[in-house]
Amino acid sequence: MNYADIHVRNDSYLAPVALPYIPGNEVIGRTSDGERFVGLTRGGGYAEQALVHRRTSWVVPDDVSDEQALALCLQGNSAYHLLATAAQVKEGETVVIPAAAGGLGSLAVQLAKNMGARVVGLASTAEKRQLVQELGADAVVDSTSSNLAAEITEAAGGPVQVALEMTGGSTFKALVSALAPRGRLVVYGYASGQISDISTRMLMERSITVAGFWLPHLYSDRSALSTSMSALFAAVRAGSLRPVLGPVYPLGEAAVAHTTLIARSHVGKLCLDATR
């Protein structure tokens, strides 16, 4: 499950949603000959049977669990390409990661550290901030702070080179304010529902770069996702990447799981089990 499922349900997703529609953009299961695959879909995941394209599906190593593979499929690929492809993070740079205890954010914290970056994680509760510290973040900031830009800058020891952004509204503005000259902001969502604008003057004053990122734009690339999935599987197997796993709900309790997802009261990746 992903927050994109909520956008689809509310018809606030980036792509138009035609009804009837079955949510779910990532699945794991076995083919008719018993091989275990994880794959990305364009909807249809909340089902007992699903179709995936060969270009966006991968054989899962025996020592990677179903839940780990699902965490890597959409959120892991997104975290990898946000950092490596869109932001082009370099060793020694400081990176701000929002929702750092969430499915994507928790992976991004670890991947950024593996790249040699200094990480400032944002999280809304003490429990989540503790988790972000355990994942290796160099500093953790309360994402609900009314003075977020100043707290990020203080925690980082100065303006930051890179920030990821998925909230919108005041968080978007705070992250822009925390960027150093020639800093890069990569936007991959707007969970608050608030679309934010940035002025030409603000961009030019500090030579800021703002980029958007949406994983489906890589689905047609013949090498991008195969490269990232290979790297992600290898990192999990080596122990340098630990997907944070949340509850697994029966498929019939998808509505309950959506309530949890909206409330952000959970930690880790939420999954549905179509066999229960």
Disulfide bonds with the S-S distance in Angstrom:
none
